[in-house]
Amino acid sequence: MHYMFPPTQPCWHVHKLHGNLDQKDTKLVSHFPQDPRNCDTCHKEVTPTTPNANNWQHAQEKPCGACHADSTTETGYVSHINGKIKSGALCTQCHAEEPGNTKSPSSVHMGYLANEAAGRDKLVFTFDDVRYAAPNIEVELTVTADGSPAQTLDEVLKYIKYGDLAKAPYILVNWDQGSGFELAYTNPQTFVTGNKIDFTQCESQGGGRFLCRKEVGNEVTGTLAATVAELQVCVARKTDRNGAFAAGDLLPCSSTASALSYVTINPAKAYFRVEGWVDSRYVLKAGADLTSCNGCHKDLAVHTEGNAGSAHASKDFAQCTSCHNATRSAFYAGVPGDLKYHVHSFHAYGSHRSGDATFPGKLNNCESCHTKAQYNLPNQQNERPSLVSTTADNKQPKFFSPMLVVCASCHLKSPLGLVKPDNPVAGDEWATHMKNNGAIFGAETIEAATGVEQCASCHAVGHEQGVDKVHKVYDFR
């Protein structure tokens, strides 16, 4: 075999680390926090100090193999390379960086991304009205495909991953009385769906308009909210060689074309007052900055893998907080489902607090994700106590005070609901200090976990032990 692993070139190792195979070369993984086809994230223009900066545009077997080789055996990429080399061909004979070459490195990476984005924008959800008609929240929306109103559900579902199974997409509804959303996604203890409307249950009104309803009871006040989830669009990332479709076209998800891609839609969202008008002044209760997040993620899209019901395809905090807020415990024992714990925990300890975190920066640099106004204490947004299960079998949810929820996500090793502040295990030692200064571990009511923490007395920004100083935030500016 001509092509052998692992090559010794640094370019191979760097691409491999960011793009593809695990350490045993057995499965496709990526710790790179954005689509690895974003070549220009790392590769910049030629300058006097970087005269070889455009070398990435010249296809070569070793760096390309770091992502495209699918095993150490003579299959897939390896077979392709060996076959071409044995015939005397060069990579650049097909993959030269030339105008109009659809097989060039930039075309098959960034070009495909641009085609997918163009296709994604051809399926548009627009909320026309969100209202409360007791006991229901009613949502009216318009859907267009390729600029034309979708007259039936099928005209929409055929372009959506899992839509053909009637398992996607979802319309998420909620309301906020001033301190955050009142509903969450499926309750892990009861499996009762809170904020979700299956789009397949909506009624076509003609002209691309659909009416959706969710029974929520008789206590809805404040601002009504609506957004979408489980909405990945099926598009063509390249033109069909026989002319059946063009790059950027919507494709039926039943298509067997090799050009088929699933792309997370740009989310629709809307806020209306219960009294009946658009709430243009509404501020979402999210304590992070999406622009900062995209400094790493470039085009944030989470929960894009998995089966129907778990591929949420979220890009906006309106989607995230509609499910992950203070009213929801997680499916994992002792873990809050609230975003203020969930995101910190994921970056510090990995998924499910497995310890396998791959955050590429410094965890103590608060301004990686937050604006200067977002990380002060007490909590600047999402200030409610959070519901957390307190048993090893994920039962008995109780309320934990808000500053505790944030700080415990990194500073206590055990899942918060399983921490014993009076007799902490190794890694949870700070729990006793937290409790002694007003933190509430497991109250029966939300009122009992509200307004008793004294953390800000010492740890507010500007104090000697302020979060800005103990995290050394100023060292990163």
N, C-alpha and C positions, 0 to 999 in steps of 0.2 A: 504494500500500500504506500502510495506516495505521500499522502497527507497523514501526519501523525500528531498525537496529543501528548502532553501539552506543549505548544510552541513556547519558545523562550522570550519572544519579543515583548517588551513592555506594552505595546499597543494591544496585543492579544489579552494580556492580563487585565488591563484597565477596562477594555470593553466587556470582558467576561464578568468582572466584578459588578459593573453597572447594568449589564444587560440580560444575562441569560441563565447559564447552567449553575446548579448547586455544586458544592465542593466535590461530590462524587460523580458529577456529570450524568446524573440519572433523571433529573426532571427540570422543567423550565421554571425558573424563579427570577425575581428581580427585586433588589433592594433600592434601586434607583427610584426616587420619589415622583417620577413623571414618566411619560411615555418615552422609552429609549430611542424612538425614532426622531426625537428632537435633537438632531445632530448639532444644531447651532447653539445649544446650551453650553457645550464645551468647546466646539470648534468655531473659531472666530475668523475674521477677515485677515488677509496678509498685511503685515505691517513691517517696518524696518527691523523690529525686534523679533518678529515671528514670521520669517520669510517662508517657512514651510507649512503655514497654517492651513493651506488648502489641500494638503496631501490626502486628507480623508476623502476627497472627491475622486481619488484614483483607486478603483477597486483592486484589492489584493486578497489573496486567499487566507492569510493568517488573521488579520483583524476582522475580516468578515466572518470567519469561522467561529470567532468567539461568541457570536450571537446565533449564527445560522446553523452551525453544526448540531445535529440532533442526537448524536451518540458517538461512541468511540469506534464503532464498527463501520463497515463500508456500506452505509445507507444514506439516503437523503443527500445532504450537502457534501459529505465526504465522497460519495459516489459521483456526484456532479463534478466536483473539482478534479478528481482523479481521471474521470472520463475525458474532460476537456484538456487537461494537461497532457495526457497520453496522446491525444490527437494533435498536439502542438499548438493549441489555442491559448490565447492570453485572456485574462479577465476583462481587460479593456476593449477587447473586440466586440463584446456585447454591452458592457457596462461603462463605457466611456462617458465622461462628464461633458456632453456636447448638447447644444440647443436642440430641443425636440426629441432627445433620446429618452423614452419613457422607462428605460432600464438603468439609467444612471443612478449612482448612489443618492443624489439629492431628490430625484424623482420618486424612487421607491421608498424613501423615508419621509422627508418633509412634504413631498408632493402628494403622497398618499394621505398624510394627515390633513392637508388642505382640501383634498377631495372629500374626505370623510366629514370635515366641518361644513363643506358646502351642502352635502346631502342631509346632514343633521338639521340644517336650517330650513329645509323644505317641508318639514312637518312641524306645524306651529299650533300650540295650545294657547288660547287667550281667555282669561276669566272676564266675563261681562258683568256678573253680579254674584254676590255672596250675601245671603240674607237668612234671618232666623224666622221661621214660621213654626212655632211650637207644635210638636216637640222636635222638629227637624231643623237642621241647617241645610239650606238649599243652595246649590251652586249651578249657575248657568255659564257655559263656556262655548267657545267657537273653536273648531278644529279645521285647519286647512292642510291639504297635501298638494304639493307642487302648485301652490297658489290658488287652488280650487277648493271650495267648501266640501268637506266629507259628508256625504248625504246619509251614510249608514255607519253603524259600528264596525262592520266588516271592512269598510274602506279605510278605517283607522288601524284596526287590529292587525291587518295583514303586514303592516310595516313595523310592528313592534315585537321585539323579542319576547316570547312566551304569550304574545297576544293570541296566537292561533290556538293556544290551550285555554283561553279565557282566564288567564292568571295574571295578566298585566294589561294596562298600567293601573296605578292607583291614583285617586284624587284624595289628598290629605286635607282634612278640615280641622279647625281648632278655634279657640277663642282665648283672649287675654284680658283679664280684668285689671291689669296694671303691674303684675309681678311675674308674668310668664304664661305659657300655654297651659291649659287645663286638661288636655287629653294627651295620651301618648299612644304608641303602637301597641301591639299585643301584650297583654299583661302576663308575665311568666307564671304567675300563680293560678290565674283563672283561664288564661288563653282567650279572654274576651277582647275582641278588636275594638280599639278606642277611636282612632282618628281616620280610619281608612274607609274609602268608598271604592269598590271594584268598578272600574269604568264600564265593564260589561253590564252592570246594573243600571247605568244611566239610560235615559230615554232620548232618542233622536227627535228633535223638534223641527227638522228640515233646515235647509240653508246652511248646514255645517254646525248648527247649534244643538247642544245637548243639555239636558237637565238631570242633575244628580242630587240625591237626598241621603242624609245621614241622621238617624234618630239619636238625639243626645239628651233629651229631658227638658226640664222647664226652668233651668237656672242660668241661662246663657245671657251674659251682659258684657259690655265693653267692645272690644275689637274682634271681628271675625277674620279668620285667615284661611286661605286656600293655596295649595301648591300641588305638585305632582311627584310621583315616585315610580320606581320599577318601569322606567321609560327609556329603553335603549332602542334606537332607530336602526333599521337595517338599510345599509347604503352600499353603493359600489365604490370601492377605493381606486379602481382603475377601469378603463374602457374595455368592454368585451371585444375580443379579437374578431368576432364574427358580426359585430355591430348591433348586438341585441340590446345593449344599453351603453350609456356613456359614463365616464367617471363623474362621481357626485350625484348620480341618480338614486332615488329611492328604489329599493328592491324589496319584493315580497320576502319575508323571512323564511319562507319555504324554499327559496332558491337554493340550488346546489352549486351555484357559480363560485369559483375559487376567489373571485373578487369581493365576495360578501364580507362586510364588516359590521360589527355592532358598535354604535356610537351613542354615548350619553347625551340626551337632548339638553339644550339650554332651558332651564326650568322656567315655567310660568309661575307667578305668585301674585296674590292680590290681598288687600286689606280693606275691609268695609266696617263701618260702625253698625252696631245692631240697629241703631235708629234709622239706617238706610242710605248712608252716603259713603263715598270713598274716604278712607282714613289716610290722607296724604302725610300726616304728621307722625304716623306710627313708627316706633323704633323697636326693632327686633331685639329680644333679650338674649344676645349672644356676646360673650366676652372676648372674642378674638377678631382678628382683622383678616378678611378674605384676601385682600391684596398681599398681605404679608405671607399668608399661607401659599399663595401662588408664586411667591419668590422661590420656593422649593418645588412646588407641584406644577407650576406653569399653567395648568388647566385642571384644577382639582376635580377629581371624580372618584368617589369612594363607593364601595360595595358594588363593583361592576361584575364580579364573578359570582358563581353559585347557581343554584337551581331557582326555579320560579318561587317567588316569595322571599328570597334572600338577596337577589341582585337588585338592590334598591336604586343604584345609579344616581347618586346624589352629588350635586355640584354647588349647592347654595345652602347657607345656614338656615334659611327658611325651611328647607326640607329636613335638615339634620335636627333642628330643635323641635319640629313638629312631632318627632318620634322620641328623641333623646332629650328629655327635660326632667324637671324635678319630680314629676309624678310617676316616673317609671323606674322600677328595679330591673336589672339585667337578667339574662338567662343563665348567668354564671354566679354561683353561690357567693354572697357577700359583696358583689360588685355593683356599684350604682350604675344605672343606665343613663344618668344625667350627663350631658355633654361636658360640664365643667370638671367632672372626674374622668369621664371616658377618654377624652382626647389626651389629657395629661398622662393618664395611665398607659395609653397605647404607645405614646412616644417614649415613655420612661421604662416601661416593663414589657412592652410587646402585647400582642393579641392575647386576651384572656389572662393577662399578667403572667405570661409564661417565662418571662425573663429574657426573651429573645427580642430586644429592642434594636432597631436599626436606624435610629435618629441620627442624621449625618452631622448635626451641629452640636452646640453646647446646650445641655438641658437648662442650665441656669441663665441663659440669655432670654429673658422674658420677651424681649422685643423682637425675637424671631417670629413670633406669632401675634403678639399683642401691640397695640399702640401704647403710648406713654400713659394714656388716661384709663387703660383697661385693667391693669394688674395691681392697682392699689387695694388696700383693705380699709373698711369692709368691702365685700364684693361690689363692684361697680355695675355689673349686670348679673342676671340670674342669681338673685340674692335669697331665694327661698331655700329652706331645708329640703333635702332630697330623700326620696323613699328608697330603702335598701333592704334586701333580705338579710336575715341575721342567723340563719342556720346552715349547716353544711349541706342540707338537701334543698337549699334555695327556697325556704319557706319563711313565714313570719316577718313580713316587711315592716320596717319601722322608720322613723324620721331621724336624720342626722343633720346637724347644724351646718350652714352653708360654707363658712370658712374652713371648717374641719374637712368638708368634702373635697375642697380644692387642694388643701395642703397635704391631706392624707394620700392623694393620688400618687405623689412622689415620695413623701417622707415616712410613710408607713408601708412596710413590705407586704403584710397580709392584706387580702381584700378587706375593705373598710368594715363591712358588716360582720366580719368574723374576728375583728380586733378586740382584745380584752384589756381595756385601759388600766384596770386595777391589778392585772397580772400579765403584763405584755410579754410576748415571746421575742426572741432575738429579731431585730429589725423593726420592731414596733415600739421601741423604748420611748419615742416622743409622744406616744398616746397619753401617758400619764400627765405630762406637762400640758398637753392640749386640754384634757379634762379638767385639770386644776385651774385652768384659765377660761372656763366657761363652755368648752366644746361639749356638745350633747351627742352621746353615742346611744341611739336607739330609743327615742321617745315614742309614746303611743299616739301623740297628736302633733300636727304641724306647729301649733301654737307653743307647745312645750319646748320646741327646738328653735324658737325664733327669739332673737334679740337678747341673748344671754352671753354671747362670746365676747371676750375681752382682747382678742388677738391684736386688734388695731391699736391698742394702747402702746404696744411696743413695736409692732411690725408694719404700721402704716408707712407709706413712702415719706422719706425725710427724717424719720426717727433713727436713733442710733442703731437699732436692730431692724430697720425697715426692710421690706422685701427687696427694695432696690439695692440696698447695701449688702445684705447677706447673699444675694444672688450675683452681686458684682456686675450689675447691669451696665454701669458706666464704663466698664472695661471694654465693652463691645462696640461702643459708639465711635 
